[in-house]
């Protein structure tokens, strides 16, 4: 018996040793989206450090070269993963590639669209292994694919011929919905847990969370984010809402407490984002952080950060597993950053707030039929990392002309602070729909318990108008019909004048850039952050094309095809920046920040501007800050790396004080979260770079120290 037990103990010790060695080895790679299951965006690699980072140089670029001639894709937001020196990444066209981590050479590529155009936002892939087999799982359109990680070949035994249709098993007609996950799923044992991106219109799919078997593709559990009869939270909606309401989806990613088997998923707002008369109530689990048993999908606890959301204040980023100190005790916690600029902290097991959260009264709606929730949850600590109200005292001061112009417009609108609902004259949102925090989320240093988060400071204008125009008995040309459809469903992003903005492309002079068939394909399937419009009739498609291409002014629409007006009220200026005459934010600087929050002391260590517009920088003053999207990473070398900003720079900051130590210009916008890894004695930092007119596919760019300098 002693000998048998002795051998058993030895096997356990040896097994633990090999697991520890493997974990230590992987800790110098980047095997999971945002580094690890805790979503830390942290690396133990320290070859690149504060003493030598100024010597970083670009050593290779990977060019997917998969864009059709004349096509430029939108923002490239992939956070590549790295396993044993091999990089796995998606392109902006949603192809998947394996890349040599030393040379940047392509090992293999996989096209989920079989030569068709494809596209759409995809922030990365998921790696799984059982120690023998290795798989890459990723999504394209409404499908989950499984590939052999070594060869890039589709695994035919997974799902149906290598893929799973994510439109299925949601309790609605799969042919009437649009589901496209944008952020990689997370692995727990033999399951991949997935969220999704859905349409933000009234006909959106529900955002239920699902787990699939990584070997077979079979769905193993589903958590209804819009509760059904008999489920907790059902009473927070109208009785039939689960049949027609969509959203409350996890598009931002998740994190996982592997030891406890708890997955933490932040959820978005219910649809329609800016008007909720058809969904009165708190609307659980919209805008909630939910903690689920990863094995079964059972709800363990939740917290709703916005009740009855009318501002598109989705929870925009994966949570972080952190350690905090409270009353002299160290607590395993989970943090979540928000578009509103708050950091919420909870005991990760019980869901109890680390600091008190108060329900405070907020402004009421002025729109008929809308019922705002009377209070919203406000954390008493920590303080917000972004400003939350625009006043005459913090309007732009870059010039007297800019200030006076902005002041005049400001006095015409409603600016009552956070959680002010839209009205017809215009409501100022600060933070806007881009945050506060954005999708890149936070980086957490487990050695110091400091959380690093970038924030935006860019107000927006939210205006509603009643779109329910009576059309009975009226006749429309296809051009007029298309203009009305555009006003109801497209102008909130692309603008009344089709001019677009940094997040949505201009549609002016579209005929000089895209064939009608190409535009129609984008409308049907979606492109970038735009959902697919799967329910358009033939006449509606014909009408919107007529309007966009300035045609159809003589041909009449059949009388039974009245223009849709999107039920009641439709926001036509959502996502509209409040800007000065030169196109800069109407608020005083900084327009973007990088922040360091100490989870032990409960205080911010520092805040610095992130990004710069030299032409607007005051003489001898700090950087202006700039709008930013991707997130930071933090390393044992004492550095925080981040690109993210519109000035197309890549920067390294001293993590202890926020001092800028290095910056370089990228060949395009670095609107992605970087990755760093150590392989064959050399540390690399890589980042996905958005395409330009000269290079429409974008690149993955790698930096390292010169070989004569690295130690």
Secondary structure, 3 states (H helix, E strand, C coil): CHHHHHHHHHHHHHHHHHHHHHHHHHHCCECECCECCCCCCEECCCCCCCCCHHHCEEEEEEECCCCCCCCCCCCCCCCCEEECCEEEEECCCCCEEEEECCCCCEEEEECCCCCCCCCCCCCCCEEEECCCCEEEEEEECCEEEEEECCCCCECCCCEECCEEECCCCCCCCHHHCCECCCCCCEEECCEEEECCCECCCCCCCECCEEEEECCCCCEEEEECCCCCCCCCCHHHCCCCHHHHCCECCCCCCEEEECCCCEEEEECCCECCCCCCHHHCCCCCCCCEEEEEECCCCCEEEEEECCCCCCCCCCCCCCCEEEEEEECCEEEEEEEEECCCCCEEEEECCCCCECCCEEEEECCCCCCCCCCCCCEEEEECCCCCCCCCCCCHHHECCCCHHHHHHHHHHHCCCECCCCCCCCECCCEEECCECCECCCCCCEEEECCCCEEEEEEECCCEEEEEEECCCCCCCCCCEHHHHHHHHHHHHCHHHHCCCCCCCCCCCCCCCHHHCCCHHHHHHHHHHCECCECCCCCCCHHHHHHHHHHHCCCCCCCECCCCCCCCCCCCEEECCCCEECECCCCCECECCCCEEEEEEECCCCCEEEEEECCCCHHHCCCCCCCCCCCECCCCEEECCCEEEECCECCCEEEEEECCCCCEEEEEECCCCCCCCCEEEEECCEEEEEEEECCCCCCCCCEEEEEECCCCCCC
